[in-house]
Amino acid sequence: GGQSPSALLEAPQTVAFGAPLTLNGSQSSDPDGQIIRYVWTRLTGSGGGMARNQAFGTLEATYLVPQPPGHPLVIGRHRFQLVVNDNAGNSSQPSTVEVIVVDSIPPTAVLEAPRTVAVGAAVQLSGARSTDVGGAITQYVWTHLEGGGGNMPLNQAFATATSTFVVPQAAGSPLAVGRHRFRLVVTDDAGNQSQPSEAPVIVLDSIPPTAFLEGPRQVMQVQSFQLSAMRSSDIGGRITQYRLSRIAGSADGPMPLGQELVTEANVVAVTQ
């Protein structure tokens, strides 16, 4: 047994992040004896449970690279080496192979938003709790799915590099009162895209309307006249009820003192 054996290390060119990785030396050979030991060494890369430049010998021709729970091989290039020994004590030249760990796991989008917000108030969406197992999130895509008003057209995606997004509302064009629904999709640095995450936001009308009453400054005693609330206004919705009261003057008259007239009309005729 004077001739040295030949090592031949085989491994997949790429492997998914967190997936098992087996190194294979079964095609190694010895011309005048038999191989009795396989010596494995990790040369580059990080993560996993195989220390770099620390040889590890086995009797088997295959070796499953250890990846303890929560500590897999990191994404990127890893290089491994195999040297075989025969039954005459001869050692082979090293055989090396490079394996690229790729990120094939999609990130997880988590969209957070206030459940309710006053009309005209700022609405901030947050994707800060979104996660990616194998890399980092690089893009956040926001979409307004339901609701009117504001300056974020429905079903038009807005992409940002930051994990927060303030829904655009120009002066005089707030989000309309009622239900709104938003969506977030995130993309990681390997191009993997998450499933959508959605959140509803209810815009509440918490701004009181403004009453504006108009009528003639003077009328004849028996002359009919009109009271108008047409110039009354409401920012967040619409006026649905008008409550008119006579608060001064004689006790006699068509509108008793201190008694409310409730109506849906914004113009009331007073007949004397």
N, C-alpha and C positions, 0 to 999 in steps of 0.2 A: 503494500500500500504506500507507494511513494508519490502518487499523484494526488493533487489537491482536488477537493470537490468544487462544484460550481453552484453558487447561490443564484436563484431567480425569484425575486420578490414580485408578487402581483397584488394589485388592489384596485378598486374602482377609481376612475379619474375624479368623479364627484360623488358626494354623499350629502343627503339632506341633513340639516342641522338637527342634532338630537338622535339621528338614526344610527343603528349599529354599524360598526366598521370592522371588517375582518381582513387581516393581512394573510396572504397565502404564499407559502414557500414550497408547495408540493411538487412544483416542476424543477426544483433544484436536483442536482444529480452528482454521482460520484463514479468515475470510470473504473476503479479497481477496489471498491469496498462499498460501504453503506453509510449513509448519514445517520448520525445518532443524536445530534443536538442542533437546535435552531436558536440563534441568538438575535433578538429583536432590539432595535434602538430607535428612539424617537429623536430626530435631529432638529426639527423646527416646529413651530406652532405652540399654541397654549390651550388651556382647558383640558378636561378629561382627567384620568387618573394615571397617566403614563408620564413619568418625569423625563425631561429632556436629557439626552446624552447619558442615560443610565441603562446599561445593557440588561436584558432579561432573557434567560434561556429556558426553552421548553423541549420536551420530547416530541411534541406534536408539530406537524407541518403547517398548522394554521394558528392564528392568534387573534382573539377578539380584543380590540383595544378597549381598555376599561373606561367607562364613562359613568361615574357615580351620579346618583340622583341629584339634580340641581346643578351639576357641574359638567356639562357636555363639552365636547371639542368646540372651540369657538369658530365662528365663520372666518373663512380665509384659507390660506395654504398651509399644509402640514406635510413634512417629509419624513419618511421612515426608512430604516436600513435593516438588511438581513445578512448575517454571516452564518454559514453552516460548518459544522465539524463532523469529520468522518470517524470511523472506528479505529483508524490508525493515528489519530491525533492531528490530522491535517485540517487546516482552516481555509475556507474559501476567501476570495476577494469579496468586498461588500457589494451588495446589490441594493439600489435605492429606488424609491418610488414616491411620487408626489400625489397627494389627495387634496382636493379642494372641497371644503365644507361650505355648502350653499344654503342661503336662507330661503326656504320654501314654505315657511309657516306664515299665514296671513296675520296681520296685526288685529287687535280687537278695538273697535270704536266704542267709546262711552260718551254720549252726549248728555250734558247737564244744562238745565235752563230753569228759570223761576216758573213756578206753576201758575202764578198770577202776577200781573203787573198793571199799574195804572195807565190809562191812555196818555200817550205823549212821553211816558217815562222811558229811559234807556233799557233795552233788552240785550243782555250779554249772554251769549252761548259759550259753553266751555267744553273742550275735549281733553282737558288736562289729565283726566283719569284713564284715557285710552292707553293701551299697552302693546308692546311688541316683544315677543320672546327672543327672537334671534338677532335683532338689530335695533334700529331706532326709527321712530316715525318722522317723516320729512315733509309730509303734506297733509293738510286738513281741508276737506271740501264740504262746504255748507250749502244747503238748499232749503228754500222756503217752499213748502209743499201745499199749504192751506192757509187761507186768510187774505184779507185785502188791506190796502193802504200801505204806507211806508214806501221805501225806495229799493226794495229787494224783489224783483219780479219773480212770480211763481215759476218753479221748476227750472230756474237758471242757476247753475252751480257757481259758487265763488270759492276759489282756492287761496289758502294762506299757508305760510310757513309757521305761523304761531298757533297755539292751542286755544286761543280765545277769539271771539268774533262778536262785534257790536252790530246788531241789525241796523242798517241805515234808515234813518227817518229824517227827511228834510223838514225845514220849518213849514208848517201848514200842511204837512202830509204825514201824520203819524200812522202807526198801525191801527187798523180799524178795530172797534170794539167787537169782541167775540173770540172765537177759537182760532188759534194759529198752530201750525205743525211744522217743525223743522227737522232736517236730516243731516247727519254727519257721516262721511266716509273718510277713512285715513289710509295713507299709503306709506310703506316703510322704505328704507334705503336700498332694499333689493327689488323694489317694484311691486311687492305683494300688496293687494288691496283688501281692506276689511269688508265685512258685511255692514250694511247700513245700521246706524243707531238713530232712533227718532225720539222726539220729545214734544209734548203739547205745551202751549202757552196760552192762557186765557187773558185777554186784555179787558180790563174792567173800566167802566166809566165812573171815575171817582171825582170828576170835576163838576161842580154845581153849574146849572145853566144861569144865564143872565136875563133877568126880567126887564122889559122896557115897555112901559105903558104910555100910550098917547091918546089924547082926546082934545076937544075944543076948550079953549081957555074960558069962554063964556057962551051961554045959550039963553034964549028966552025961557021964561018959567014953564011954559007948556010945550016947548020945542023938544022933539026927540033928537038924540045924538048917538054917536058911536064911540066906544072905547076900543082901541086897537093895541094888541100885543104882537103885531107882526114883526117888529124889529127886535123882539126877544131872540136870544141865540143860545146854542149849546155846542161846545167844542167836540165832545166825544160821541155824541149821538144825535137824538132829535127830541124836541119837546112834545110830550104826549098829553099834558094836562095844564089848564090855566085856572087859577083860583082868584077870583075878583071879589073885593070887599069895598064897601063904602065906609070910610073910617071917620068922617066928619060931616057936619051939616045938620039940618033939622031932622027930627025923628020921622017926619012924613016923607014920602017919596016912593018911587018904584023899586028902589033897592034898600031894604031895611038896613039900618046901621049895624055894623059888626057881624053881618050874616054873609057867609061866603057863597059865591056863585061858582060852581065847579063845572067846567065845560072843556071840550076838546077843540072848540073853535077859537081862533086867535083874534076874532072881531066880534064884539057883542053890541047889539043895539039896545039903547036905553030909551024906553018910551015913557013919556010923562002924560 
